[in-house]
Amino acid sequence: MSQTFEFYDRQAKSAEAEAAKAQLENVRDRELRSAAAWRSMADRQLLIDSERAKSEEVRAARRAAELEAAADNAHYAVKD
């Protein structure tokens, strides 16, 4: 199951809110560690999404170049 940045971000904010209202230090620390982990996952997801978009742009450009080359080559095709 693929998660989104929004999911990870929401989880991080929830953990931060729980840490802010925690009365016990160990609970606050646990929630802060959780928030840091969720934030790290959110940041990593942003990077993945960015790299995926770049890869798709490269593939689209390559497909366009191949189609253009095929169209150019069609003009030079020898007919029997």
trRosetta pair geometry for C-beta under 8 A, 3 or more apart (Angstrom, degrees):
i j d omega theta_ij theta_ji phi_ij phi_ji
3 7 4.8 -108 -170 68 97 143
3 8 6.3 94 140 -44 126 93
3 41 7.6 1 94 158 142 122
3 45 6.8 -86 99 -101 91 141
4 7 4.9 107 57 1 74 99
4 8 7.3 -146 97 2 44 86
4 45 6.8 118 180 173 28 146
5 8 5.9 -62 -152 42 35 107
5 9 5.8 35 153 -21 71 112
5 42 5.5 81 -154 -155 72 78
5 45 4.6 -177 -81 105 72 124
5 46 5.5 70 -106 -67 133 75
5 49 6.7 -56 -37 -14 119 146
6 9 5.6 -56 -141 40 28 113
6 10 6.1 32 157 -23 64 106
7 10 5.8 -56 -149 34 26 111
7 11 6.5 24 154 -17 63 106
8 11 5.7 -55 -150 36 32 111
8 12 6.4 33 153 -20 66 105
8 38 5.4 172 -171 -176 74 78
8 39 7.6 140 153 -97 101 19
8 41 4.5 -145 -136 103 134 101
8 42 3.6 -177 113 -75 120 78
8 45 5.7 163 11 5 147 142
9 12 5.7 -53 -148 35 31 112
9 13 6.4 29 155 -16 65 106
9 38 7.8 152 -90 149 15 104
9 39 8.0 61 -111 -110 54 58
9 42 4.8 101 -65 -125 68 142
10 13 5.9 -56 -148 38 30 110
10 14 6.3 33 152 -22 64 107
11 14 5.6 -54 -148 35 31 114
11 15 6.5 29 155 -17 65 105
11 38 4.3 -146 104 -139 103 141
12 15 5.9 -56 -150 37 30 109
12 16 6.3 32 151 -20 65 107
12 35 5.0 87 -159 -155 69 69
12 38 3.6 -168 -72 104 77 116
12 39 4.4 102 -129 -63 144 72
12 42 5.9 -65 -16 -16 139 138
13 16 5.5 -52 -146 36 33 114
13 17 6.3 36 154 -21 65 104
13 35 7.9 97 -61 -132 14 104
14 17 5.7 -53 -150 34 31 112
14 18 6.5 30 152 -17 64 104
15 18 5.6 -52 -147 37 34 112
15 19 6.3 37 152 -22 65 104
15 31 4.9 177 -175 -171 78 78
15 32 7.5 160 146 -82 104 19
15 34 4.2 -147 -139 102 144 107
15 35 3.8 -166 100 -68 117 78
15 38 5.9 153 11 13 138 139
16 19 5.6 -52 -149 35 32 113
16 20 6.4 35 152 -24 64 104
16 31 7.4 156 -85 149 18 104
16 32 7.7 64 -108 -107 59 59
16 35 4.6 95 -61 -121 74 146
17 20 5.6 -52 -150 31 32 114
17 21 6.7 9 159 -1 64 107
18 21 6.4 -70 -148 47 30 95
18 22 6.2 49 152 -49 66 100
18 27 7.8 -104 151 157 98 99
18 31 4.4 -147 96 -132 103 144
19 22 5.6 -39 -145 6 32 121
19 27 7.9 -178 -115 127 54 71
19 28 4.9 87 -156 -152 75 66
19 31 3.6 -167 -68 100 84 121
19 32 4.8 97 -123 -58 150 74
19 35 6.3 -67 -13 -18 138 136
22 25 7.9 132 126 -90 115 14
22 27 4.2 -164 -155 104 129 107
22 28 4.0 -173 81 -70 134 74
22 31 6.0 -179 -35 12 141 140
23 27 7.4 30 53 53 51 133
24 27 4.2 78 72 9 100 108
24 28 6.8 -170 91 -9 50 85
25 28 5.5 -55 -147 38 33 113
25 29 6.2 34 155 -20 67 106
26 29 5.6 -50 -144 37 32 113
26 30 6.3 37 154 -22 63 104
27 30 5.7 -51 -148 34 31 113
27 31 6.4 27 155 -15 64 107
28 31 5.9 -59 -148 40 29 108
28 32 6.3 29 154 -19 65 108
29 32 5.7 -56 -145 37 30 111
29 33 6.4 31 155 -19 65 104
30 33 5.8 -55 -152 35 30 110
30 34 6.3 31 150 -19 64 107
31 34 5.4 -51 -146 38 34 116
31 35 6.2 39 152 -22 66 103
32 35 5.5 -47 -144 34 33 113
32 36 6.4 36 153 -20 63 103
33 36 5.7 -53 -149 35 32 112
33 37 6.5 32 152 -19 64 105
34 37 5.7 -55 -150 35 32 111
34 38 6.3 28 154 -15 66 107
35 38 5.8 -56 -145 40 31 109
35 39 6.0 33 154 -22 66 108
36 39 5.6 -53 -143 36 29 113
36 40 6.4 34 154 -22 63 104
37 40 5.7 -52 -151 32 31 113
37 41 6.6 29 151 -16 63 104
38 41 5.6 -54 -151 37 34 111
38 42 6.3 37 150 -22 66 104
39 42 5.5 -50 -148 34 34 114
39 43 6.4 35 153 -19 65 104
40 43 5.8 -53 -148 36 31 111
40 44 6.3 30 153 -18 64 107
41 44 5.6 -54 -145 38 32 112
41 45 6.3 36 154 -23 65 105
42 45 5.7 -54 -149 33 30 112
42 46 6.7 35 151 -21 63 101
43 46 5.7 -50 -154 30 34 113
43 47 6.7 33 149 -16 64 104
44 47 5.6 -54 -154 36 36 113
44 48 6.3 38 149 -20 67 105
45 48 5.5 -50 -145 37 35 113
45 49 6.2 37 155 -20 66 105
46 49 5.8 -54 -147 37 29 111
46 50 6.3 30 154 -20 63 108
47 50 5.7 -56 -148 36 30 112
47 51 6.3 26 156 -15 65 107
48 51 5.9 -57 -146 39 29 108
48 52 6.1 31 154 -22 65 108
49 52 5.6 -53 -145 35 29 113
49 53 6.4 31 155 -20 63 105
50 53 5.8 -55 -151 34 30 110
50 54 6.5 29 152 -17 64 105
51 54 5.6 -52 -148 36 34 113
51 55 6.3 36 153 -20 66 105
52 55 5.7 -54 -148 36 31 112
52 56 6.4 32 153 -20 64 106
53 56 5.7 -54 -149 35 31 112
53 57 6.6 35 151 -21 63 103
54 57 5.7 -53 -153 33 33 113
54 58 6.6 32 151 -18 65 104
55 58 5.7 -53 -150 35 34 111
55 59 6.3 32 152 -17 66 106
56 59 5.6 -53 -145 39 33 111
56 60 6.2 35 155 -21 66 106
57 60 5.7 -54 -145 37 29 111
57 61 6.3 29 155 -19 64 106
58 61 5.8 -55 -148 37 30 110
58 62 6.3 31 152 -20 64 107
59 62 5.6 -55 -147 37 32 113
59 63 6.3 33 154 -19 66 104
60 63 5.7 -52 -147 36 31 111
60 64 6.4 32 153 -19 64 106
61 64 5.7 -54 -148 36 31 112
61 65 6.4 31 153 -18 65 106
62 65 5.7 -55 -148 37 31 110
62 66 6.3 31 153 -19 65 106
63 66 5.7 -55 -147 37 31 111
63 67 6.3 32 154 -19 65 105
64 67 5.8 -53 -148 36 31 111
64 68 6.3 31 153 -19 64 106
65 68 5.7 -53 -146 37 32 112
65 69 6.2 32 154 -19 65 106
66 69 5.7 -53 -145 38 31 111
66 70 6.2 32 154 -20 64 106
67 70 5.7 -53 -146 36 30 112
67 71 6.4 31 154 -19 64 105
68 71 5.7 -54 -149 36 31 111
68 72 6.4 31 152 -18 65 105
69 72 5.6 -53 -147 37 32 112
69 73 6.2 30 154 -18 66 108
70 73 5.7 -55 -144 39 30 110
70 74 6.5 43 152 -32 62 100
71 74 5.6 -45 -152 21 32 118
71 75 7.6 38 150 -22 57 95
72 75 6.1 -51 -169 21 38 113
72 76 7.5 14 145 -2 64 107
73 76 5.8 -67 -157 44 45 103
73 77 6.8 71 144 -54 70 85
74 77 5.5 -22 -155 -15 41 120
